[in-house]
Every structure is written in C-alpha cells, then in structure tokens.
Amino acid sequence: MAGTKEKFDYQEQGSHEDELNATTFSVYAPNAASVAVAGNFNGWKQVALTRNEYGYWSVKLKLNKGAYQYKFVFDERYWELDKANHERISDGYGGHNSIKRV
C-alpha cells in the first residue's frame, strides 16, 4: 500500500461520527473516477464512497469502539493518508496510515 501524493490531487477529507454512531469518511475530489476507504476495520478491503454532484465523496460505516488504521484509495490505485487527520502510525512499508478513534 504505497501512497503517491504527486499522482493525485485531492483537497479536503476527513472522518467523523454522527448521532447514530456511524463514522462518515469524506473527501472532496471532483476529478477522481472513484474513491474508496480501506482499513484494518474490514481487512483492508476497499469500500466505495459515493460522489455527489459537487465532487464530494462520502460513505458511512458502523464501527465498533476502538482505534483503526485506514487510507483513502483514489482511482483504485493511489493509497493516500487522510489530510484532515494528523494522527498517524507506521504502515510497516515505509509509509503511514491514518488513525481513526471511535
């Protein structure tokens, strides 16, 4: 899982919980053909985000309490950190994963 920041330009992103304890992952990437999130909460399987008419992508996931590692995946090949989340951990491959605490 190597990120290639110079290959894909995205602007805003993040994750937050709502009143139903669902975690929303979102990113503004109007030029992306696809966006997914993958993490240790699901064995690093890519979960597709849905794009709205303004170029924002999002998905709500129900996560149990805990700390999770994750990355956004752009166009099925560019694995990137969450720029809005500065909490990170080594990914074991010379890069980092973002951390989400629920």
Phi, psi and omega in degrees: 000088181252131175278148180227079188300324182287347182274336184220129181252115175237159191251302183236148176198177178162186176211147177203163178260149175252185184293344178264012181063027173265142178262126177259126172256131182214155180204144173263111182212074187295340181263001181282142174279329177203153175221139177222166171237142178222144180196178180286356175288345179217028179072025178065027173279139181285128175250121184292139170267154179259136182266136173263179185292346182260002179093008175270136179248141178203160174207144175254131178233140175271114181243140174289161177301140179152185178247132185232143173265143179202165171215155170272147179238117182259134177052035176062013181213342182257106181271120186230149172292161173279108182298334181277352183241115183269000177275120186222163178215152178301139177268000179083001181236019180092001178238202181222158171244149172284155179244131174242125178254128181245000000 
